[in-house]
Amino acid sequence: MAKTPQALHAARRVVGEALDPQGLNLVACSGGADSLALAVAASWHHHRTSGPSAQTRVGAVVVDHHIHPRSVEISGQAVRQLKALGLDPVRIYPATVDTDSPDGPEAAARTGRYAAFRRAMRELGATRLLTAHTRDDQAEQVLLGLARGSGTRSLAGIPAVRGPYRRPLLQLTRADTEAICRHAELSWWQDPANQDPRYLRSRIRTQIMPYLEEHLSAGIREALARTAEIAADDADHLETEAKRLFPQLMEDPDPSGALRLRLHPLRTASAAIRRRVLALGVVAAGGAHPSSERLAAVERLTTGSRSAGPVQCEGGVSVYRGTRGSAEYGKLVFVPPTSTVPSPA
């Protein structure tokens, strides 16, 4: 076998840092070059008999979305290669994809995929699941965030850690993962959807990013990935500050479950902190994280809008401002979806 490529040394190092030495780790594998390269690096730790990663257990889960007509064949090939690497257990899990989802096919596939991940972790007793997002994916995600105008957290791109999920290859490129697969003599599948311009991410990958590299900067991918790192640090700090302030503003919930935040200190907080506190209030009342549009509407209640609401947020939570003369004057009220607390007219 040829000399071990530098990319594989780097992959082994970052994967080793992501693995749980005390539990079962699962590699999420689609059969593509990125996830197979992740499996190669993880298998090195799986087979080690000495050092920090000795006795580390690594298996794999292959999610079949049943979208491509060759999905069964592709999943089977991935399983054979994963087993040849010595990973254990290796399982195929089907994903249920809502083809009529209003969020579009890419979001629907992701939702189905992560539901399959959760099931696999539960049934196999895994403590961590590793996905193979690369620096190229990160750069594309930042461009998507810019297009959506979703703020700092969106510009932070793909998080390296979220709950039990780890994404150790964010510093490696697709060229790196292909070099690792060639070194390991693995055959990878190239999903034609990745080149289909009907999908926004594919359009960014095949048309927009090459255009930016040619006409703006050859290092645009590295610059966007660097932007994600900086934005992630900024977003983490702001969210920490918001979580510190939130309980200081919140009054004890009443029996209905409604939450009340004191308005004056909320108004004096910086806009960046205030928006995050408001989002925390919606979630704490039983809703989902509000969209930027809904969040802006709630913020207007706090900064002097003539309307006292209510503003309807994701998950059925409504938010209103207490009116003059009422017991709730000077407070912002978050009404849970199942509550009968009245809102102002």
Stockholm file with secondary structure:
# STOCKHOLM 1.0

chainA/1-345         MAKTPQALHAARRVVGEALDPQGLNLVACSGGADSLALAVAASWHHHRTSGPSAQTRVGAVVVDHHIHPRSVEISGQAVRQLKALGLDPVRIYPATVDTDSPDGPEAAARTGRYAAFRRAMRELGATRLLTAHTRDDQAEQVLLGLARGSGTRSLAGIPAVRGPYRRPLLQLTRADTEAICRHAELSWWQDPANQDPRYLRSRIRTQIMPYLEEHLSAGIREALARTAEIAADDADHLETEAKRLFPQLMEDPDPSGALRLRLHPLRTASAAIRRRVLALGVVAAGGAHPSSERLAAVERLTTGSRSAGPVQCEGGVSVYRGTRGSAEYGKLVFVPPTSTVPSPA
#=GR chainA/1-345 SS CCCCCHHHHHHHHHHHHHSCTTSEEEEEECSSHHHHHHHHHHHHHHTCCSSTTTTCEEEEEEEECSCSTTHHHHHHHHHHHHHHTTCSSEEEEECCCCTTCTTCHHHHHHHHHHHHHHHHHHHHTEEEEECCCCHHHHHHHHHHHHHHTCCHHHHTCSCSEETTEECTTTTSCHHHHHHHHHHTTCCCCCCGGGGCTTSHHHHIIIIIHHHHHHHTCTTHHHHHHHHHHHHHHHHHHHHHHHHHHHHHHBCCCCTTCCEEEEHHHHHHSCHHHHHHHHHHHHHHTTCCCCCHHHHHHHHHHHTTCSCCCCEECGGGCEEEEBCTTSTTBTEEEEECTTCCCCCCC
#=GC SS_cons         CCCCCHHHHHHHHHHHHHSCTTSEEEEEECSSHHHHHHHHHHHHHHTCCSSTTTTCEEEEEEEECSCSTTHHHHHHHHHHHHHHTTCSSEEEEECCCCTTCTTCHHHHHHHHHHHHHHHHHHHHTEEEEECCCCHHHHHHHHHHHHHHTCCHHHHTCSCSEETTEECTTTTSCHHHHHHHHHHTTCCCCCCGGGGCTTSHHHHIIIIIHHHHHHHTCTTHHHHHHHHHHHHHHHHHHHHHHHHHHHHHHBCCCCTTCCEEEEHHHHHHSCHHHHHHHHHHHHHHTTCCCCCHHHHHHHHHHHTTCSCCCCEECGGGCEEEEBCTTSTTBTEEEEECTTCCCCCCC
//
